[in-house]
Amino acid sequence: MTKADIVTKISDRLGVEKIETQAIIEQFMKEVKNSLETGENVYLRGFGSFIIKTRAEKKGRNISKNVTISIPAQNIPAFKPAKVFVDRIKEKVKVS
């Protein structure tokens, strides 16, 4: 499913113009990004959390030069689904 598909479904179900729906979804995504950029996690009860995870420093290899390099610690955005959400997926979606 793409963002366009989501816009269409929400627009059809609520009877709202697609342009308005798209603007709302764009603003929602912008607010989530802005919150994470300022170090603030976003919690959506029953859905999940957009959080910042810290990856520890680790060692890597530059294969072409055959040298060990240090990859610094870094923060990355992550999504952690709510338990209710996970349980529902386990119940509804069959393992293929």
C-alpha positions in Angstrom: 0.0 0.0 0.0 1.3 3.4 -0.9 0.6 6.9 0.5 -1.7 7.6 -2.4 -3.7 4.4 -1.6 -4.0 5.5 2.0 -5.2 9.0 0.9 -7.8 7.5 -1.4 -9.1 5.1 1.3 -9.4 7.7 4.0 -10.9 10.2 1.6 -13.5 7.7 0.4 -14.5 6.6 3.9 -14.7 10.0 5.4 -16.2 11.8 2.4 -13.4 14.4 2.4 -11.6 15.8 -0.6 -8.4 13.9 -1.5 -6.4 17.1 -1.5 -7.5 17.9 2.1 -6.8 14.3 3.2 -3.3 14.4 1.6 -2.5 17.7 3.3 -3.5 16.2 6.7 -1.4 13.0 6.1 1.6 15.1 4.9 1.3 17.3 8.0 1.1 14.3 10.3 4.3 12.9 8.8 6.0 16.2 9.1 5.1 16.5 12.8 6.4 13.0 13.5 9.7 13.9 11.7 10.0 17.2 13.5 9.4 15.5 16.9 12.1 12.9 16.2 14.5 15.5 15.0 14.2 17.4 18.3 14.7 14.1 20.3 11.1 13.7 21.3 9.5 10.2 20.8 5.9 10.0 19.4 3.5 7.6 21.2 0.2 6.6 19.5 -1.8 4.4 21.9 -3.0 1.2 20.3 -0.8 1.7 17.2 2.8 2.1 18.2 5.7 4.4 18.9 8.1 6.3 16.7 11.3 6.3 18.7 14.9 7.2 18.4 17.3 4.2 18.9 21.0 4.6 19.4 23.2 2.2 17.5 26.4 1.4 19.4 29.8 2.0 18.0 31.1 -1.0 16.1 34.0 -2.3 14.0 33.7 -2.7 10.3 36.1 -3.6 7.4 37.1 -1.7 4.3 37.4 -4.7 2.0 39.2 -2.9 -0.8 42.0 -1.7 1.5 41.8 -4.6 4.0 41.6 -2.3 6.9 39.5 -2.4 10.1 37.5 0.8 10.6 35.4 2.2 13.5 31.8 3.0 12.7 30.7 5.6 15.2 27.5 5.4 17.3 24.5 7.0 15.7 20.8 7.7 16.3 18.3 6.2 14.0 14.5 6.5 13.8 12.5 3.3 14.5 8.9 2.2 14.9 7.8 -0.1 17.7 4.3 -1.5 17.2 1.9 -1.6 20.2 1.2 -5.0 21.7 -2.5 -4.8 20.7 -1.4 -4.1 17.1 1.1 -7.0 17.1 -1.5 -9.4 18.6 -4.0 -8.4 16.0 -1.6 -9.0 13.1 -0.7 -12.4 14.5 -4.4 -13.3 14.7 -5.4 -12.0 11.3 -2.5 -12.7 9.0 -1.6 -16.3 8.2 2.0 -17.4 8.0 2.9 -18.1 4.4 
